[in-house]
Amino acid sequence: MPIQEPMEADGEIAVNSEDGSILRLTRSVRGVFEWPDSGWTASMEGRGLVRYGPVQIGGKSYLCPVKGVSMWIGTALPFPPLLPTERQRFDRLFGLSEDPVYDGVEDATFGQYHLFRSNARILPGNSPVPAASPPMPAPAAHP
């Protein structure tokens, strides 16, 4: 299990000044992870954005996420750093010419929203509970 140093994170929220609705969320994170048992360390930096917009659900307009993009880049290195000769051996062993880098992009479009509703009643403590409906009879067994 990796040991994670505290992640640095920041972000922004863009708000519609007319009605207070959220238009966009952004975030940025940076962190370092170490795997003491294997002697590896990794650093990672990522950024993401979620854009909100009006979505028609059940004949009514709701403000929902409509687009999301995330990007990240990181490096994985032996820890502690290797001596130059050890590093050359390591690079040859794994076919590397530079520090191993991994990166990625996720691009998502949100849609096909569904509206879920329920009904509820709150009864005051001094009111009698209404009689429950009688249970439905069990279906007749077929011979």
TIKEVO-245241 format. One record per residue (C-alpha): residue number from 1; x, y, z. Coordinates in steps of 0.5 Angstrom, whole numbers, padded with zeros to 4 digits. Layout:
BEGIN
SITE     n      xx      yy      zz
SITE   NUM       X       Y       Z
...
END
This chain:
BEGIN
SITE     n      xx      yy      zz
SITE     1    0000    0000    0000
SITE     2    0003    0007   -0002
SITE     3    0004    0012    0003
SITE     4    0002    0019    0000
SITE     5    0004    0025    0002
SITE     6   -0001    0031    0003
SITE     7   -0004    0032   -0004
SITE     8   -0004    0040   -0006
SITE     9   -0011    0042   -0009
SITE    10   -0014    0048   -0011
SITE    11   -0020    0050   -0016
SITE    12   -0025    0055   -0018
SITE    13   -0033    0055   -0018
SITE    14   -0036    0059   -0023
SITE    15   -0043    0062   -0021
SITE    16   -0048    0065   -0025
SITE    17   -0049    0072   -0022
SITE    18   -0056    0073   -0023
SITE    19   -0059    0066   -0020
SITE    20   -0053    0063   -0016
SITE    21   -0053    0057   -0021
SITE    22   -0046    0053   -0022
SITE    23   -0044    0054   -0029
SITE    24   -0037    0051   -0028
SITE    25   -0032    0047   -0023
SITE    26   -0025    0046   -0024
SITE    27   -0020    0043   -0020
SITE    28   -0012    0042   -0020
SITE    29   -0009    0037   -0015
SITE    30   -0001    0035   -0014
SITE    31    0001    0029   -0010
SITE    32    0007    0024   -0009
SITE    33    0006    0017   -0007
SITE    34    0012    0012   -0004
SITE    35    0011    0005   -0004
SITE    36    0016    0003    0001
SITE    37    0016   -0005    0000
SITE    38    0018   -0004   -0007
SITE    39    0023    0002   -0007
SITE    40    0018    0006   -0012
SITE    41    0016    0013   -0012
SITE    42    0011    0017   -0016
SITE    43    0009    0024   -0017
SITE    44    0002    0026   -0020
SITE    45   -0001    0032   -0023
SITE    46   -0008    0033   -0025
SITE    47   -0013    0038   -0027
SITE    48   -0021    0037   -0029
SITE    49   -0027    0041   -0031
SITE    50   -0034    0040   -0030
SITE    51   -0039    0045   -0034
SITE    52   -0046    0045   -0032
SITE    53   -0052    0047   -0037
SITE    54   -0060    0047   -0037
SITE    55   -0062    0040   -0039
SITE    56   -0070    0038   -0040
SITE    57   -0072    0032   -0035
SITE    58   -0080    0031   -0035
SITE    59   -0082    0037   -0038
SITE    60   -0078    0042   -0033
SITE    61   -0071    0045   -0034
SITE    62   -0065    0043   -0029
SITE    63   -0058    0045   -0028
SITE    64   -0054    0039   -0029
SITE    65   -0047    0037   -0031
SITE    66   -0046    0037   -0039
SITE    67   -0039    0036   -0040
SITE    68   -0033    0034   -0036
SITE    69   -0025    0033   -0038
SITE    70   -0020    0031   -0034
SITE    71   -0012    0031   -0035
SITE    72   -0006    0028   -0031
SITE    73    0001    0027   -0032
SITE    74    0006    0023   -0027
SITE    75    0012    0020   -0026
SITE    76    0015    0013   -0023
SITE    77    0022    0013   -0020
SITE    78    0026    0008   -0016
SITE    79    0027    0011   -0009
SITE    80    0032    0013   -0007
SITE    81    0034    0016   -0013
SITE    82    0039    0011   -0017
SITE    83    0047    0012   -0018
SITE    84    0048    0014   -0025
SITE    85    0051    0007   -0027
SITE    86    0045    0004   -0023
SITE    87    0040    0008   -0027
SITE    88    0043    0006   -0034
SITE    89    0042   -0001   -0032
SITE    90    0035    0000   -0029
SITE    91    0033    0004   -0036
SITE    92    0036   -0002   -0040
SITE    93    0032   -0007   -0036
SITE    94    0025   -0003   -0037
SITE    95    0027   -0001   -0044
SITE    96    0027    0007   -0042
SITE    97    0030    0013   -0044
SITE    98    0028    0018   -0039
SITE    99    0024    0018   -0033
SITE   100    0018    0013   -0034
SITE   101    0012    0018   -0035
SITE   102    0004    0016   -0035
SITE   103   -0001    0021   -0038
SITE   104   -0008    0021   -0040
SITE   105   -0014    0025   -0042
SITE   106   -0022    0023   -0040
SITE   107   -0027    0027   -0044
SITE   108   -0034    0025   -0042
SITE   109   -0041    0028   -0044
SITE   110   -0046    0027   -0039
SITE   111   -0054    0026   -0042
SITE   112   -0059    0021   -0041
SITE   113   -0062    0024   -0035
SITE   114   -0068    0021   -0031
SITE   115   -0072    0024   -0026
SITE   116   -0074    0020   -0020
SITE   117   -0079    0023   -0015
SITE   118   -0083    0020   -0009
SITE   119   -0088    0022   -0005
SITE   120   -0088    0023    0003
SITE   121   -0092    0026    0009
SITE   122   -0090    0028    0015
SITE   123   -0095    0026    0021
SITE   124   -0095    0031    0027
SITE   125   -0094    0026    0033
SITE   126   -0101    0028    0036
SITE   127   -0105    0025    0030
SITE   128   -0108    0018    0029
SITE   129   -0104    0014    0024
SITE   130   -0109    0013    0018
SITE   131   -0111    0006    0017
SITE   132   -0107    0002    0012
SITE   133   -0110   -0001    0006
SITE   134   -0112   -0008    0007
SITE   135   -0106   -0013    0003
SITE   136   -0108   -0015   -0004
SITE   137   -0110   -0023   -0004
SITE   138   -0105   -0028   -0006
SITE   139   -0106   -0030   -0013
SITE   140   -0109   -0037   -0014
SITE   141   -0105   -0043   -0015
SITE   142   -0105   -0046   -0021
SITE   143   -0106   -0054   -0021
END
